[in-house]
Amino acid sequence: MSGSWIARTAAAAMLGAGVMVAGSSVAEACTARFTCSPGVSPTCWFRLFYRSGQTAVITVPAGGQRRMFGLTPGDGFCSSNRGVPGIGCTTTRIRMAC
């Protein structure tokens, strides 16, 4: 359960979700897929950081995926296989399809 697993999970979370969007002045509705690799933990946790300042926590079972709708360019996330990521975690920009 190392940091490299989290990096692999984060990279896999965005697999097939499209290109990274740098930003836009127009509010777009976008989607992204979050996945959890099997075998390391029974659950993966993702904390989403919306540009509006709101946060949300989602879970994905091992070997599963969850598609999130209504995202906007500039939203970010943190992931963990040990529990809910804290508010102060290092965020990564969500790769999404708009």
N, C-alpha and C positions, 0 to 999 in steps of 0.2 A: 504494500500500500504506500508507494512512494509518490513524490511530487511528479515524477515522470508519468505515472499512471493518470494523474489528474490532467496533465498536459495532453496525453493521448486521448482521454475521454473528451476534453474540450475540443480537440481537433476533430474527433469523430462526430461530435455533436453538430458540427456545422457541415459535415460531409453531404454533398448533394444539395445544399441549400442555396447555392448561387454565389455570386461574387460579393465581396465586401463593399458596402456603400459608404462613401466618405462623408456624406452629409447632404442635406437638401433644405431649401427654405420652404418647400412645399411638404405638408404633412402627408406622408404616404402610408398606406396600410401594407405591411410586409409580413412574411412568414419565415420561420426558421424551424429546423428539426433538431431536437436534443436527443442524444442517444446515450446508453449506458452499456459499457463492455461487460460481458458475462465473466464470472469467475473471480473477481476481486472483492466485490461487495454485493449484497443482495439488492442494494438501492443506491442510486446516485442522486445527489441534491444539487439543485441549481438555484442561485439567487439572481434574479433579473433586476437590473437597474434601468428604469425608464427615464428618458430625457425630461419628463415632467417632474422628476424627483421622487416618484413612487417606487417601491420595490415589491417584489413578489418572490415566493419560493415555490418551486415545483419539484416533484420527485419523478424519477423514471426507474422502473424495475430493471434489474440486470438482464441484458439481452434485449431490452425494449427500446422504444423510442416514443417521443411525444412532440407533436407539431404545435407550435404556438403561432397564433394569428394576431393581427393588430399591432405588430411591432413597428417602430419608426426608426429610420436611419439615425445612428448615434446611440441607440440603446446598448447596454453592456450586460455581462454576466460573470459570475464566479461559479466554480463547481467543486464538489467534494464527494468522496466516497466514505467519509467518516461522520457525516452529520451536516446540518445546515451551515453553509458558509456565513461568516460574520459580516456585519455591515462594512467593516474596514478592510475586507479582502481586496486583492488586486484584481481589478476588472479587465475583461477582454471585450473588445467590440464584437457584437453578435454579427456573424455572417448571415445574411438573409436574402431572400428573393422578394423583390417588390414589383 
